[in-house]
Amino acid sequence: MNHYTKIKDISNLAETIKEAILLKMNPNEYSTLGKHKTLVMLFFNASLRTRLSTEKAAKNLGMEVMVLNVNDAWQLEFEDGAIMNANTSEHIKEAARVISQYADIIAVRAFPSLTDKQKDESEFVLNSFLKYATVPIINMESATAHPLQALADAITITELSNKPKPKVVLSWAPHPKALPQAVANSFVEMMQFMEVDFRITHPKGYELNPEITKNTPINYNQTDALKEADFVYVKNWSNYNDYGKILNQDPKWMMTKAKLGAAKFMHCLPVRRNVVVEDAVLDGDNSVVMSQANNRTYAAQIILKKILERQ
Ligand code: CP
Protein backbone atom coordinates (compact mmCIF):
# COMPACT_ATOMS: atom_id res chain seq x y z
CA MET A 1 0.00 0.00 0.00
CA ASN A 2 1.46 3.40 -0.99
CA HIS A 3 -1.02 5.70 0.80
CA TYR A 4 -4.25 5.28 2.77
CA THR A 5 -6.44 8.26 1.98
CA LYS A 6 -9.56 6.35 0.91
CA ILE A 7 -11.12 2.92 1.37
CA LYS A 8 -10.31 1.98 -2.23
CA ASP A 9 -6.60 2.02 -1.31
CA ILE A 10 -7.25 -1.36 0.35
CA SER A 11 -6.79 -3.98 -2.38
CA ASN A 12 -8.40 -6.92 -0.53
CA LEU A 13 -10.83 -5.77 2.16
CA ALA A 14 -11.86 -9.18 3.53
CA GLU A 15 -8.23 -10.26 3.83
CA THR A 16 -7.26 -6.94 5.47
CA ILE A 17 -10.02 -7.29 8.07
CA LYS A 18 -8.85 -10.85 8.79
CA GLU A 19 -5.25 -9.64 9.18
CA ALA A 20 -6.37 -6.85 11.54
CA ILE A 21 -8.21 -9.37 13.73
CA LEU A 22 -5.03 -11.50 13.85
CA LEU A 23 -2.98 -8.43 14.81
CA LYS A 24 -5.43 -7.78 17.63
CA MET A 25 -4.66 -11.25 19.04
CA ASN A 26 -0.94 -10.56 18.98
CA PRO A 27 -0.35 -6.78 18.66
CA ASN A 28 3.42 -7.02 19.21
CA GLU A 29 4.09 -9.68 16.57
CA TYR A 30 5.66 -7.12 14.21
CA SER A 31 7.24 -4.94 16.89
CA THR A 32 10.47 -4.43 14.92
CA LEU A 33 8.91 -3.73 11.48
CA GLY A 34 8.88 0.02 12.13
CA LYS A 35 12.23 0.26 13.92
CA HIS A 36 14.03 3.54 13.09
CA LYS A 37 10.93 4.74 11.21
CA THR A 38 8.94 7.79 12.24
CA LEU A 39 5.24 8.56 11.94
CA VAL A 40 4.45 12.29 11.98
CA MET A 41 0.82 12.99 12.85
CA LEU A 42 -0.52 16.42 11.87
CA PHE A 43 -3.72 17.65 13.49
CA PHE A 44 -5.53 20.63 12.02
CA ASN A 45 -8.48 19.65 14.30
CA ALA A 46 -9.15 18.04 17.67
CA SER A 47 -9.01 14.31 18.29
CA LEU A 48 -9.03 11.80 21.13
CA ARG A 49 -9.37 8.33 19.55
CA THR A 50 -7.57 8.88 16.26
CA ARG A 51 -4.61 10.49 17.94
CA LEU A 52 -4.12 7.90 20.67
CA SER A 53 -5.04 4.76 18.70
CA THR A 54 -2.82 5.67 15.73
CA GLU A 55 0.09 6.46 18.06
CA LYS A 56 -0.45 3.15 19.88
CA ALA A 57 -0.62 1.29 16.56
CA ALA A 58 2.64 2.86 15.37
CA LYS A 59 4.36 2.03 18.67
CA ASN A 60 3.12 -1.57 18.49
CA LEU A 61 5.08 -1.75 15.22
CA GLY A 62 8.18 -0.23 16.82
CA MET A 63 7.84 3.21 15.19
CA GLU A 64 8.75 6.57 16.67
CA VAL A 65 5.85 9.03 16.71
CA MET A 66 5.85 12.83 16.49
CA VAL A 67 2.62 14.81 16.82
CA LEU A 68 2.09 18.39 15.68
CA ASN A 69 -1.05 20.40 16.37
CA VAL A 70 -0.81 22.46 13.20
CA ASN A 71 -2.45 25.47 14.81
CA ASP A 72 0.69 25.74 16.99
CA ALA A 73 2.88 26.05 13.89
CA TRP A 74 3.06 28.67 11.11
CA GLN A 75 -0.21 29.26 9.31
CA LEU A 76 -0.07 27.37 6.01
CA GLU A 77 -0.89 28.65 2.52
CA PHE A 78 -2.37 26.13 0.09
CA GLU A 79 -3.06 28.27 -2.97
CA ASP A 80 -0.70 27.95 -5.87
CA GLY A 81 0.77 31.30 -6.86
CA ALA A 82 -0.58 33.06 -3.75
CA ILE A 83 0.82 36.47 -2.87
CA MET A 84 1.45 35.75 0.80
CA ASN A 85 1.07 39.25 2.21
CA ALA A 86 -1.75 38.42 4.67
CA ASN A 87 -2.03 35.80 7.43
CA THR A 88 -0.28 32.74 5.97
CA SER A 89 3.43 32.40 6.72
CA GLU A 90 4.51 29.17 5.05
CA HIS A 91 3.46 27.48 1.82
CA ILE A 92 2.49 23.81 1.82
CA LYS A 93 5.12 23.28 -0.91
CA GLU A 94 7.91 23.90 1.62
CA ALA A 95 6.08 22.55 4.70
CA ALA A 96 5.19 19.16 3.19
CA ARG A 97 8.72 18.62 1.88
CA VAL A 98 10.28 19.69 5.19
CA ILE A 99 8.03 17.35 7.20
CA SER A 100 8.85 14.54 4.75
CA GLN A 101 12.50 14.84 5.80
CA TYR A 102 11.54 14.04 9.39
CA ALA A 103 8.90 11.40 8.63
CA ASP A 104 8.65 8.01 6.96
CA ILE A 105 4.85 8.31 6.99
CA ILE A 106 2.70 11.42 7.46
CA ALA A 107 -0.84 11.18 8.85
CA VAL A 108 -3.17 14.17 8.47
CA ARG A 109 -6.44 15.22 10.10
CA ALA A 110 -8.14 18.18 8.41
CA PHE A 111 -11.89 18.74 8.71
CA PRO A 112 -14.04 20.64 6.17
CA SER A 113 -15.04 24.29 6.52
CA LEU A 114 -18.71 23.31 5.93
CA THR A 115 -19.08 26.74 4.28
CA ASP A 116 -17.39 26.21 0.90
CA LYS A 117 -18.61 22.91 -0.58
CA GLN A 118 -16.45 23.07 -3.68
CA LYS A 119 -13.28 23.79 -1.71
CA ASP A 120 -14.08 21.10 0.87
CA GLU A 121 -14.76 18.54 -1.86
CA SER A 122 -11.44 19.39 -3.50
CA GLU A 123 -9.79 17.96 -0.35
CA PHE A 124 -7.14 20.62 -0.79
CA VAL A 125 -5.32 19.91 2.48
CA LEU A 126 -5.05 16.14 2.05
CA ASN A 127 -4.35 16.41 -1.67
CA SER A 128 -1.66 19.04 -1.12
CA PHE A 129 0.17 16.64 1.17
CA LEU A 130 -0.26 13.90 -1.44
CA LYS A 131 1.14 16.26 -4.06
CA TYR A 132 4.08 17.80 -2.23
CA ALA A 133 5.12 15.29 0.47
CA THR A 134 7.65 12.67 -0.56
CA VAL A 135 6.48 9.95 1.88
CA PRO A 136 3.19 7.98 2.22
CA ILE A 137 0.12 9.82 3.50
CA ILE A 138 -2.60 8.48 5.82
CA ASN A 139 -5.99 10.16 6.12
CA MET A 140 -6.95 10.55 9.79
CA GLU A 141 -10.27 12.20 8.72
CA SER A 142 -10.42 14.67 5.92
CA ALA A 143 -13.15 16.96 4.61
CA THR A 144 -15.16 14.12 3.09
CA ALA A 145 -13.81 10.82 4.44
CA HIS A 146 -12.73 8.96 7.56
CA PRO A 147 -11.37 5.67 6.18
CA LEU A 148 -9.58 4.57 9.39
CA GLN A 149 -12.88 4.81 11.29
CA ALA A 150 -14.68 2.87 8.55
CA LEU A 151 -12.08 0.11 8.66
CA ALA A 152 -12.45 -0.15 12.46
CA ASP A 153 -16.23 -0.33 11.98
CA ALA A 154 -15.86 -3.09 9.38
CA ILE A 155 -13.62 -5.05 11.76
CA THR A 156 -16.20 -4.63 14.54
CA ILE A 157 -19.11 -5.85 12.40
CA THR A 158 -17.06 -8.81 11.15
CA GLU A 159 -16.11 -9.78 14.71
CA LEU A 160 -19.60 -9.46 16.16
CA SER A 161 -21.83 -10.72 13.38
CA ASN A 162 -23.25 -14.21 13.65
CA LYS A 163 -24.94 -14.08 10.25
CA PRO A 164 -23.52 -14.43 6.74
CA LYS A 165 -25.31 -11.22 5.69
CA PRO A 166 -26.32 -9.04 8.66
CA LYS A 167 -28.73 -6.13 8.25
CA VAL A 168 -26.91 -2.83 8.88
CA VAL A 169 -28.69 0.54 9.11
CA LEU A 170 -27.08 3.99 9.12
CA SER A 171 -29.49 6.20 11.05
CA TRP A 172 -29.16 10.01 11.09
CA ALA A 173 -29.48 11.71 14.48
CA PRO A 174 -30.03 15.31 15.58
CA HIS A 175 -27.12 17.44 16.80
CA PRO A 176 -26.81 21.08 17.91
CA LYS A 177 -23.61 21.70 15.89
CA ALA A 178 -22.96 21.37 12.17
CA LEU A 179 -20.93 18.20 11.70
CA PRO A 180 -19.11 16.89 8.60
CA GLN A 181 -20.44 14.08 6.38
CA ALA A 182 -17.05 12.31 6.49
CA VAL A 183 -17.85 9.45 8.90
CA ALA A 184 -21.17 8.72 7.22
CA ASN A 185 -19.59 8.84 3.73
CA SER A 186 -16.87 6.36 4.61
CA PHE A 187 -19.25 4.06 6.47
CA VAL A 188 -21.55 3.99 3.41
CA GLU A 189 -18.63 3.21 1.10
CA MET A 190 -17.36 0.51 3.45
CA MET A 191 -20.78 -1.17 3.71
CA GLN A 192 -21.03 -1.18 -0.10
CA PHE A 193 -17.90 -3.37 -0.14
CA MET A 194 -19.14 -5.75 2.57
CA GLU A 195 -21.54 -8.70 2.57
CA VAL A 196 -24.33 -6.86 4.40
CA ASP A 197 -27.93 -5.85 3.80
CA PHE A 198 -27.36 -2.10 4.10
CA ARG A 199 -29.74 0.86 4.14
CA ILE A 200 -29.76 4.48 5.26
CA THR A 201 -32.47 6.32 7.16
CA HIS A 202 -32.61 10.10 7.57
CA PRO A 203 -35.12 12.94 7.33
CA LYS A 204 -36.09 14.01 3.81
CA GLY A 205 -33.55 16.52 2.49
CA TYR A 206 -30.60 15.04 4.42
CA GLU A 207 -29.34 12.97 1.47
CA LEU A 208 -25.60 12.46 1.40
CA ASN A 209 -23.59 12.94 -1.78
CA PRO A 210 -25.39 10.70 -4.35
CA GLU A 211 -22.00 9.86 -5.90
CA ILE A 212 -21.26 8.11 -2.59
CA THR A 213 -24.65 6.59 -1.72
CA LYS A 214 -25.18 5.35 -5.31
CA ASN A 215 -27.91 2.67 -5.19
CA THR A 216 -27.97 2.21 -1.41
CA PRO A 217 -31.65 2.14 -0.32
CA ILE A 218 -32.76 5.23 1.60
CA ASN A 219 -35.82 5.03 3.85
CA TYR A 220 -37.24 8.26 5.34
CA ASN A 221 -39.22 6.21 7.87
CA GLN A 222 -36.79 5.38 10.68
CA THR A 223 -39.09 2.83 12.38
CA ASP A 224 -39.50 0.94 9.14
CA ALA A 225 -35.78 1.05 8.32
CA LEU A 226 -34.77 -0.29 11.74
CA LYS A 227 -36.96 -3.40 11.55
CA GLU A 228 -34.92 -6.58 12.15
CA ALA A 229 -31.64 -4.66 12.06
CA ASP A 230 -28.56 -6.40 13.40
CA PHE A 231 -26.36 -3.28 13.58
CA VAL A 232 -27.54 0.32 13.82
CA TYR A 233 -24.89 2.96 13.17
CA VAL A 234 -26.12 6.30 14.48
CA LYS A 235 -24.51 9.49 13.22
CA ASN A 236 -25.37 13.10 12.66
CA TRP A 237 -24.27 14.96 9.56
CA SER A 238 -25.07 18.51 8.53
CA ASN A 239 -27.05 19.09 5.37
CA TYR A 240 -25.18 18.21 2.18
CA ASN A 241 -27.46 19.98 -0.32
CA ASP A 242 -27.90 23.18 1.71
CA TYR A 243 -24.28 22.73 2.53
CA GLY A 244 -23.26 22.69 6.20
CA LYS A 245 -26.66 23.89 7.45
CA ILE A 246 -28.67 22.45 10.35
CA LEU A 247 -32.21 22.18 8.99
CA ASN A 248 -33.57 19.60 11.40
CA GLN A 249 -33.09 19.02 15.13
CA ASP A 250 -36.12 16.80 15.61
CA PRO A 251 -35.49 14.83 18.84
CA LYS A 252 -37.68 12.02 17.45
CA TRP A 253 -34.61 10.92 15.44
CA MET A 254 -32.56 10.29 18.63
CA MET A 255 -31.77 6.59 19.11
CA THR A 256 -33.60 4.98 22.03
CA LYS A 257 -33.52 1.53 23.58
CA ALA A 258 -37.04 0.89 22.34
CA LYS A 259 -36.13 1.72 18.74
CA LEU A 260 -32.86 -0.22 18.83
CA GLY A 261 -34.49 -3.47 19.94
CA ALA A 262 -32.04 -6.37 19.75
CA ALA A 263 -29.67 -4.62 17.33
CA LYS A 264 -26.12 -3.63 18.22
CA PHE A 265 -25.60 0.11 18.62
CA MET A 266 -22.65 1.67 16.80
CA HIS A 267 -21.22 5.19 16.90
CA CYS A 268 -17.74 6.49 16.10
CA LEU A 269 -17.64 8.74 19.22
CA PRO A 270 -17.52 11.37 20.59
CA VAL A 271 -21.29 11.31 21.10
CA ARG A 272 -23.72 13.68 22.82
CA ARG A 273 -25.78 11.71 25.33
CA ASN A 274 -29.53 12.18 25.26
CA VAL A 275 -29.31 14.21 22.04
CA VAL A 276 -27.93 11.66 19.57
CA VAL A 277 -28.63 8.58 21.72
CA GLU A 278 -30.23 8.04 25.09
CA ASP A 279 -28.21 6.90 28.12
CA ALA A 280 -29.99 3.54 28.25
CA VAL A 281 -28.53 2.60 24.86
CA LEU A 282 -24.94 3.70 25.54
CA ASP A 283 -24.99 2.12 28.99
CA GLY A 284 -26.77 -1.01 27.77
CA ASP A 285 -25.40 -4.38 26.68
CA ASN A 286 -26.09 -3.76 22.99
CA SER A 287 -23.68 -0.85 22.68
CA VAL A 288 -20.48 -1.81 20.84
CA VAL A 289 -18.90 1.65 20.82
CA MET A 290 -16.01 0.49 23.03
CA SER A 291 -15.21 -2.33 20.59
CA GLN A 292 -15.25 0.18 17.73
CA ALA A 293 -12.88 2.49 19.61
CA ASN A 294 -10.60 -0.43 20.48
CA ASN A 295 -10.54 -1.56 16.86
CA ARG A 296 -9.26 1.88 15.83
CA THR A 297 -5.82 0.67 16.99
CA TYR A 298 -5.86 -2.45 14.81
CA ALA A 299 -7.30 -0.62 11.82
CA ALA A 300 -4.43 1.87 12.03
CA GLN A 301 -1.92 -0.89 12.72
CA ILE A 302 -2.81 -3.00 9.68
CA ILE A 303 -2.61 0.10 7.46
CA LEU A 304 0.76 1.17 8.90
CA LYS A 305 2.01 -2.41 8.54
CA LYS A 306 1.03 -2.57 4.87
CA ILE A 307 2.72 0.77 4.15
CA LEU A 308 5.88 -0.16 6.09
CA GLU A 309 6.12 -3.46 4.20
CA ARG A 310 6.41 -1.46 0.94
CA GLN A 311 9.26 0.74 2.21
N1 CP B 1 -13.96 8.71 16.02
C1 CP B 1 -12.96 9.60 16.00
O1 CP B 1 -12.34 9.86 14.95
O2 CP B 1 -12.66 10.14 17.21
P1 CP B 1 -11.71 11.38 17.46
O3 CP B 1 -12.33 12.56 16.73
O4 CP B 1 -11.66 11.58 18.94
O5 CP B 1 -10.35 11.08 16.89
Residues whose N, C-alpha, C, O or C-beta is under 5 A from the ligand:
A	BS01	CP	A46 S47 L48 R49 T50 R51 C268 L269 P270
